Amino acid sequence: MRIDKFLAVVNIVKRRAIAQDMVKEGVVYLNGVKAKGSKTVKVGDRITIKYLKGERNYQVLQIPTTKSIPKAERDRYVKEL
């Protein structure tokens, strides 16, 4: 799954358009490397998002197979480090 789509599906960001803008601006890193929108996310990958007031780190636990997941199930797919 593409990184911008993954961020939106697992409810890290509200909309895919926001995720695409974040990737385009270079604030999203995948395994320590600045991510491009077409980069594929795999189980075990680490995603870092650098905000103005700090950064958030996530580890991919599972790849969703549906278009969206309930917010309550977010912990099954991603773990905040």
Secondary structure in CASP SS format (residue, H / E / C, confidence):
PFRMAT SS
TARGET T0000
AUTHOR 0000-0000-0000
METHOD secondary structure of the structure
MODEL  1
M C 1.00
R E 1.00
I H 1.00
D H 1.00
K H 1.00
F H 1.00
L H 1.00
A H 1.00
V H 1.00
V C 1.00
N C 1.00
I C 1.00
V C 1.00
K C 1.00
R C 1.00
R H 1.00
A H 1.00
I H 1.00
A H 1.00
Q H 1.00
D H 1.00
M H 1.00
V H 1.00
K H 1.00
E H 1.00
G C 1.00
V C 1.00
V E 1.00
Y E 1.00
L E 1.00
N C 1.00
G C 1.00
V E 1.00
K E 1.00
A C 1.00
K C 1.00
G C 1.00
S C 1.00
K C 1.00
T E 1.00
V C 1.00
K C 1.00
V C 1.00
G C 1.00
D C 1.00
R E 1.00
I E 1.00
T E 1.00
I E 1.00
K E 1.00
Y E 1.00
L C 1.00
K C 1.00
G E 1.00
E E 1.00
R E 1.00
N E 1.00
Y E 1.00
Q E 1.00
V E 1.00
L C 1.00
Q C 1.00
I C 1.00
P C 1.00
T C 1.00
T C 1.00
K C 1.00
S C 1.00
I C 1.00
P C 1.00
K H 1.00
A H 1.00
E H 1.00
R H 1.00
D H 1.00
R H 1.00
Y H 1.00
V E 1.00
K E 1.00
E E 1.00
L C 1.00
END
